[in-house]
Amino acid sequence: MSRIDTDANKMLCYCLGVRYGAVVETIREHDYRTVSQVTRGCKAGGGCRSCHPEIEELIEEVRMERQGGEGVFATLGRLFRRK
């Protein structure tokens, strides 16, 4: 499962109370490409910054989604999934 498929109601940024759905929607709506843009757009990542790697993964997956491809993390997950 890719990060972009995470339950929209699951908390992503605990410091500022921002959920996955809000972050994905913000990235898609504004075509954001950096964590700082996402932080300005929805506040996620503006606290302790521990969610920055997840935000970066979401940005990459939305970018790949737009290109009609699979994100790098989804590809790695598929390749290394135990059978």
Protein Blocks (a to p, Z undefined) as FASTA:
>chain_A
ZZklpcfkbcfblmnopafklmmmmmmmnopabfklmmmmnopoplnommmmmmmmmmmm
mmmmmnopacfklmmmmmmpcZZ
